[in-house]
Amino acid sequence: MDRPFEPDPGNTGGGILLNVNLDVYENRRWNSFDTLSIIAIASSFFMWGVALSIAPLITTWPFIPAGYDVFIIASSPTGLLLGNLLFGIFSDRFGRKRLFLLTVFITAAGLLIIALSYSLLLIIPGVFMAEFGLGGDEAVSLAYIAEILPKRYRGTAIAETTNTANIAITVMAGIFIFVNYSVYNEKLSLLIIAIVGFIIALFSRLKIKESIKWEIYHKEKPDKNVIRYIPLSFMGIAIIVGFAFSDLVLGPYEFPKYSSLIIFFSVLAESLTGIIAGFILGRSKRKRLAIIGFAGLFISWLFLVIFIKDIIFSLLLLIILLIINGVTGEFGWMARGMLEPENFLTSFRGTGVGIVRSVGYIIYIFTVFTLYNSSIRLYSYYLLGIYLIGFIGAIIYLLFGKETNNLLIH
């Protein structure tokens, strides 16, 4: 009977594995260890969603001085940028599990600062710290899940675990809408979520094993094909910047009275799409999924630009178009989430994912200050250009990229 791997007879320490039957490992059945890994990754993305939503939502707190919301919002992508880059690189060198145990403490500390502080001088560093830890989790989680799971489950697992970020954003927006309004109640809710999330994340990460593929392949020389960075970065820009500014930042910038409502309904559509479609689309062709998703994003936002005069005076019409945009955007979200880790070798996977995502976060930071106090017309045209970049990236990948569905990766 074939076994996925054989220990190195000369390795008495029982660490690195030498003889690996990659085909058998990639085609094995689901087991309890895979379930534990999914819990660890899902908890990570849920906490990421909490932190991602909290920056625009807390701009509604009355003690936040007018004009400082832009710095709160900008602290989020700044932390994500540095976290993706640094922890992505470190995870390729030192291993996935070690970084998991570090990032969870950084994230929890940041969320606790936000929940317990009423000072702007502490809230901004708290947002940065939470996102710094979770930015690291992004790169490390995608690398880990691509390496640890059988190929038949890989796409679905990436789609569903990353979608927990959308679920978390929906939950946080719902708390800000439906909980009796008070800063105390909102902070208490955040504190409870932070503590529970930390406990689940910590204990599940203590029990998971190091990535077997990282143990075997982390010293291999990385593939120097840099062409893939262009389409992957273009798609990343559309999701990172487009999602943030169509769903999260649109309210605080253009419709501050309705920030929570806009975030709740637009991201709820994405969450439900991910839950329902993720099981099917996770096994689909990545190229096709990317074209459908990014074409849908561009076309749906084009309709918003066309009807912008009506949208200004109709919250209902705005939310309807954002829901349509969110549903199609979820396809792009899933395609991009699968393509990033599947395009890099294990020895460079964390770094590659971190670099690709960092391009989007750099544009995100630039956009925060570019669109601040802009007109809704300029805001909508700018995002149309962002979605066009993503669509172009999907076309480039369709023509020149590799299909990674059911691909053996190492």
Helices and strands as residue ranges (DSSP letters): E 5-7, E 17-20, H 22-26, H 32-57, G 58-60, H 69-94, H 96-116, H 120-148, H 151-178, H 183-207, H 212-217, H 229-243, I 244-248, H 250-254, G 256-258, H 259-281, H 286-306, H 308-311, H 315-342, G 346-348, H 349-370, H 376-400
